[in-house]
């Protein structure tokens, strides 16, 4: 079950984001990790000097996308660029 964190300040912590819901939280000098194992919600949060790491399924997805971009020619680059354009526009990818 997702854990809800609201109006909290996290200082110098390692935070596993998977499965959690954060509302109006502040993260200072935190190491934020996302594994792609469960949905995360970050609502109106602030980040100061934090680092982000993708692990597990999320890391494999990023590596796959990197391989498409660099290893499959123009078609792969177009696919990844279109994916990021859709993200920028707030379009939800098909499941």
URRAHU-V401226 format. One record per backbone hydrogen bond with DSSP energy under -1.0 kcal/mol. NH is the residue of the N-H (numbers start at 1). CO is the residue of the C=O. E is the energy in kcal/mol with one decimal. If there is no record, write none. Layout:
nh,co,e
NH,CO,E
NH,CO,E
//
This chain:
nh,co,e
5,21,-3.3
7,23,-2.6
10,26,-3.2
12,28,-2.6
15,31,-2.7
17,33,-2.9
20,17,-1.9
21,3,-2.9
22,41,-3.2
23,5,-2.8
24,43,-2.7
26,8,-2.5
27,46,-2.7
28,10,-3.2
29,48,-3.3
31,13,-2.6
32,51,-3.3
33,15,-2.9
34,53,-2.6
41,20,-2.0
43,22,-3.2
46,25,-2.4
48,27,-2.8
51,30,-2.3
53,32,-2.6
55,34,-2.4
58,35,-1.8
58,55,-1.2
59,55,-1.4
60,56,-2.1
61,57,-2.2
62,58,-2.4
63,59,-2.6
64,60,-2.2
65,61,-2.6
66,62,-2.3
67,63,-2.2
68,64,-2.4
69,65,-2.5
70,66,-2.5
71,67,-2.6
72,68,-1.2
77,73,-1.9
78,74,-2.7
79,75,-2.1
80,76,-2.2
81,77,-2.7
82,78,-2.7
83,79,-2.1
84,80,-2.3
85,81,-2.3
86,82,-2.5
87,83,-1.9
88,84,-2.6
89,85,-1.8
90,87,-1.2
91,86,-2.8
//
